[in-house]
């Protein structure tokens, strides 16, 4: 078996076409969409991400204004963007002021302009598996753009079951990363769709049990180790940013598993190509597409 490589740029192209149509529709009503991006570094992954995000936004007709900020100016920039009627969305490029500060900064963004979907207003809905803002299911909640991109890539790679309320029923996933930005919300989304999820980080393993027969997923501690979790998983998603991470070997994973590399560094050894069914080398292009899609939905929500 040789794994096929799923190019996220190809998948992103489909969603960009959808977003472009929505942008044109809004433009016909006199609305020109604009995002303000706040960047705390001149170089590094965040600066690279900001560059590609601006380019991806422009491809669908959305203006993005990336502004260089520091710990002393970022709160003012967020406050001004929140009340600026010419700003439809706000994007923060981390790190800006350290983990605790960045968590606080996310809370300062008006959730009505939060294209990343990381504000606690949206997180609460996600963790409670509340997918709509209204009882008629007309106003869909915003999901975090990177985990959403990963979920879409897994779907395109073939990770699905019979559909319905639990499209991932019977599936098992291993997510290596439990950050508030990627791993934790992704594990919740997978479990809310019916998957059993082993969530691993430096502190050990947590199990996200599927939301089958109850409103939302459940979370509990687990003594399952890395080898057992990887060997049981239909999909392995790794988002460890450290170059010291012990790469996942082909012998560790289940034959036919889908493997997704989220981190800038390679988290998988080349040997997985002889055992996996699909390998996704990166997710960035689709993350940007999901952020722009979130923007069009936020604008519609603000007008509802």
SULNOR-V830400 format. One record per helix or strand of 2 or more residues. SS is the DSSP state (a for helix, b for strand). FROM is the first residue (numbers start at 1). TO is the last residue. If there is no record, write none. Layout:
SS;FROM;TO + SS;FROM;TO
This chain:
b;4;5 + a;8;28 + b;34;39 + a;45;59 + b;63;68 + a;74;83 + b;89;93 + a;99;108 + a;111;113 + a;120;127 + a;145;156 + a;164;166 + b;172;176 + a;183;192 + b;196;201 + b;204;209 + b;218;222 + a;226;232 + b;235;238 + a;250;252 + b;258;261 + a;270;274 + b;278;280 + a;284;303
